[in-house]
Amino acid sequence: MVKVIKVGEEDKETKVAENVTIQEPVIDEEPATTELDGYKIKQKFVKRVYYSIVFFLYFIICAYLVDAIYYVDGIDIITGEEYSFFGFILWVILMALIILPGVLIMLGFASGGVLIGVITGLTYGLLGLLARHIMRILGFDLELIFPELVGHTGVVNKPNVLGKFTSYNLSVEIEKAGLYGNSFWHGNNVAARSRGDDIPVGTKVRVIEANYWSLSSLLRNSPVITVVPDE
């Protein structure tokens, strides 16, 4: 049977076929991962392990103090009751959250408040050193959270808040500085001083020296660095 199409008329089937567009399959592409993204992912995992070990060590110390102070021959010296696991855990929690921090704060105020930061910084610093040693034994890459800063570059973002009272009168923001650049107390700022002339805010600098074991470093739990303009 022959199909007849009048002049000026279009074959409806042909018109429909022409209007049909072929849709190409949509392929879900994963966002490109940069080197910095990969670095941050690895760093985040190692950082969690580090803080977990620090808190674990802190609770171990609190458990030891509870056992040494509050229990004599298995008897709680406060309540007079025999040792119980529930009571022991309760004392450890109280020691960790209230008693030990309270003692450290009182020791700080006993010196007129001057030693509060010193005692807190040294306590956290020593726990951090133990945590690093454990992680090093376990084979973790500590360079991700505690890198060698010499050779790194950064930007002077503001003067140090201590100003003329410290020889490290600059605050430098350094990329890939690990926990040194992610401090609870100092944020993304590393204490620095210039080698030579004063360096204005906004100048790109390069680290030429880093001191990790000075008293200032231990108190800050962060190194103090010497920088020069990065030309």
C-alpha positions as CSV (number, residue, x, y, z in Angstrom):
1,M,0.0,0.0,0.0
2,V,1.4,3.4,-1.0
3,K,1.2,6.3,1.4
4,V,0.3,9.5,-0.3
5,I,1.3,12.9,1.2
6,K,-0.3,16.0,-0.2
7,V,1.8,19.0,-1.2
8,G,2.4,21.4,1.7
9,E,1.5,18.8,4.3
10,E,4.1,17.1,6.5
11,D,4.1,13.6,7.6
12,K,3.2,13.6,11.2
13,E,5.4,10.7,12.0
14,T,8.3,12.5,10.2
15,K,7.6,15.7,12.2
16,V,7.6,13.8,15.5
17,A,10.8,12.0,14.6
18,E,12.5,15.3,13.8
19,N,11.5,16.8,17.1
20,V,12.8,13.9,19.1
21,T,16.2,14.7,20.5
22,I,18.6,12.0,21.6
23,Q,19.6,12.6,25.2
24,E,23.1,11.6,26.1
25,P,23.5,9.7,29.3
26,V,24.5,11.8,32.2
27,I,27.6,10.6,33.9
28,D,28.0,11.5,37.5
29,E,31.5,12.9,37.8
30,E,33.2,13.0,41.2
31,P,34.6,16.4,42.1
32,A,38.2,16.6,41.4
33,T,40.3,16.2,44.5
34,T,43.2,18.5,44.8
35,E,46.5,17.8,46.6
36,L,45.4,20.1,49.4
37,D,42.1,18.3,49.8
38,G,43.9,15.0,50.1
39,Y,46.3,16.5,52.6
40,K,43.4,17.8,54.8
41,I,41.6,14.4,54.7
42,K,44.7,12.5,55.9
43,Q,45.4,15.3,58.4
44,K,41.9,15.1,59.9
45,F,42.2,11.4,60.6
46,V,45.6,11.7,62.2
47,K,44.4,14.7,64.3
48,R,41.5,12.7,65.6
49,V,43.8,9.9,66.7
50,Y,46.1,12.4,68.4
51,Y,43.3,14.1,70.4
52,S,41.8,10.7,71.3
53,I,45.1,9.5,72.7
54,V,45.6,12.8,74.6
55,F,42.2,12.5,76.3
56,F,42.8,8.8,77.0
57,L,46.1,9.6,78.7
58,Y,44.3,12.3,80.7
59,F,41.7,9.9,81.9
60,I,44.4,7.3,82.8
61,I,46.0,9.9,85.0
62,C,42.7,10.8,86.6
63,A,42.0,7.1,87.2
64,Y,45.4,6.7,88.9
65,L,44.8,9.7,91.1
66,V,41.4,8.4,92.1
67,D,42.8,5.0,93.0
68,A,45.7,6.5,95.0
69,I,43.6,9.2,96.8
70,Y,40.1,8.0,97.4
71,Y,40.6,4.2,97.9
72,V,42.5,2.7,100.9
73,D,42.4,-1.1,101.1
74,G,39.5,-1.1,98.7
75,I,37.4,1.3,100.8
76,D,36.2,4.6,99.5
77,I,37.5,7.2,102.1
78,I,34.6,9.5,101.4
79,T,31.6,7.2,101.5
80,G,33.1,4.3,103.5
81,E,31.8,1.9,100.9
82,E,33.7,-1.0,99.4
83,Y,35.2,-0.6,95.9
84,S,32.7,-0.7,93.1
85,F,33.3,-0.3,89.4
86,F,30.4,2.2,89.0
87,G,31.7,4.3,91.9
88,F,35.2,4.2,90.6
89,I,34.1,5.5,87.1
90,L,32.0,8.2,88.8
91,W,35.0,9.4,90.7
92,V,37.2,9.3,87.6
93,I,34.7,11.5,85.7
94,L,34.5,14.0,88.6
95,M,38.3,14.0,88.8
96,A,38.6,14.7,85.1
97,L,35.9,17.3,84.7
98,I,35.9,19.1,88.1
99,I,38.5,18.2,90.7
100,L,41.8,18.2,88.7
101,P,40.9,21.3,86.6
102,G,39.9,23.0,89.8
103,V,43.2,22.2,91.5
104,L,45.1,23.5,88.5
105,I,43.1,26.7,88.5
106,M,43.6,27.2,92.2
107,L,47.4,26.6,91.8
108,G,47.3,29.3,89.1
109,F,45.4,31.8,91.3
110,A,47.7,31.1,94.2
111,S,50.4,32.7,92.1
112,G,48.3,35.7,91.5
113,G,46.9,34.2,88.3
114,V,50.2,34.4,86.5
115,L,50.7,30.6,86.4
116,I,47.3,29.6,85.1
117,G,48.4,29.6,81.5
118,V,51.8,28.1,82.4
119,I,50.3,25.2,84.3
120,T,47.6,24.5,81.7
121,G,50.0,24.8,78.8
122,L,52.6,22.5,80.4
123,T,50.0,19.9,81.3
124,Y,48.6,19.8,77.8
125,G,52.1,20.0,76.3
126,L,53.3,17.0,78.3
127,L,50.2,14.9,77.4
128,G,50.8,15.9,73.8
129,L,54.4,14.7,73.9
130,L,53.3,11.4,75.2
131,A,50.7,11.1,72.5
132,R,53.2,11.9,69.8
133,H,55.6,9.2,71.1
134,I,52.8,6.6,71.1
135,M,51.7,7.6,67.6
136,R,55.3,7.4,66.4
137,I,55.6,3.9,67.7
138,L,52.3,2.9,66.0
139,G,53.7,4.2,62.7
140,F,51.5,7.3,62.1
141,D,52.8,10.1,59.9
142,L,53.2,12.9,62.4
143,E,54.5,15.2,59.7
144,L,50.8,15.7,58.8
145,I,50.0,17.4,62.1
146,F,53.5,18.5,63.4
147,P,55.5,19.3,60.3
148,E,58.9,20.8,60.1
149,L,58.2,24.5,59.4
150,V,61.6,25.6,58.1
151,G,61.2,26.4,54.4
152,H,57.4,26.9,54.6
153,T,56.0,30.2,53.5
154,G,53.2,32.3,55.0
155,V,51.7,35.7,55.4
156,V,52.1,38.2,58.2
157,N,48.4,38.7,59.1
158,K,48.7,40.8,62.3
159,P,51.1,41.8,65.1
160,N,51.3,39.6,68.1
161,V,48.9,40.7,70.8
162,L,51.7,40.8,73.4
163,G,53.4,43.5,71.3
164,K,56.6,44.8,72.9
165,F,56.4,42.4,75.8
166,T,57.6,39.5,73.5
167,S,60.5,39.2,71.1
168,Y,58.1,37.2,68.8
169,N,56.0,40.3,67.9
170,L,54.4,38.9,64.7
171,S,51.7,36.4,63.9
172,V,52.1,34.5,60.7
173,E,49.5,32.3,58.9
174,I,51.2,29.3,57.3
175,E,49.5,26.8,54.9
176,K,49.9,23.2,55.8
177,A,51.2,24.0,59.3
178,G,49.3,21.1,60.9
179,L,48.2,21.6,64.4
180,Y,50.6,24.5,64.7
181,G,48.2,26.4,62.5
182,N,45.1,25.1,64.1
183,S,45.5,26.0,67.8
184,F,42.5,26.3,70.1
185,W,44.2,29.3,71.8
186,H,45.9,31.0,68.9
187,G,43.9,29.9,65.8
188,N,45.8,29.8,62.6
189,N,48.6,32.0,63.9
190,V,52.2,31.1,64.6
191,A,54.3,33.5,66.8
192,A,57.2,34.9,64.8
193,R,59.9,37.4,64.7
194,S,61.7,39.0,61.7
195,R,65.4,38.6,60.9
196,G,66.4,42.2,60.2
197,D,64.0,45.0,59.5
198,D,60.4,45.1,60.7
199,I,57.9,43.3,58.3
200,P,54.6,45.0,57.7
201,V,51.2,43.1,57.8
202,G,50.4,41.4,54.5
203,T,54.0,40.6,53.6
204,K,54.7,37.0,52.3
205,V,57.5,35.5,54.4
206,R,59.6,32.4,54.5
207,V,60.5,30.5,57.7
208,I,64.2,30.2,58.3
209,E,64.2,29.0,61.9
210,A,61.8,27.2,64.1
211,N,62.2,26.6,67.9
212,Y,60.0,23.7,69.1
213,W,61.3,23.2,72.7
214,S,61.7,26.7,74.2
215,L,59.5,27.6,77.2
216,S,57.4,29.9,75.0
217,S,56.9,27.0,72.6
218,L,55.8,24.6,75.3
219,L,53.5,27.1,76.8
220,R,51.8,27.8,73.4
221,N,52.1,24.1,72.4
222,S,53.3,25.6,69.1
223,P,56.8,26.5,67.9
224,V,58.1,30.1,67.6
225,I,59.6,31.0,64.3
226,T,62.0,33.4,62.6
227,V,61.0,34.7,59.2
228,V,62.3,36.8,56.3
229,P,60.5,38.4,53.4
230,D,59.9,35.8,50.6
231,E,61.1,37.6,47.5
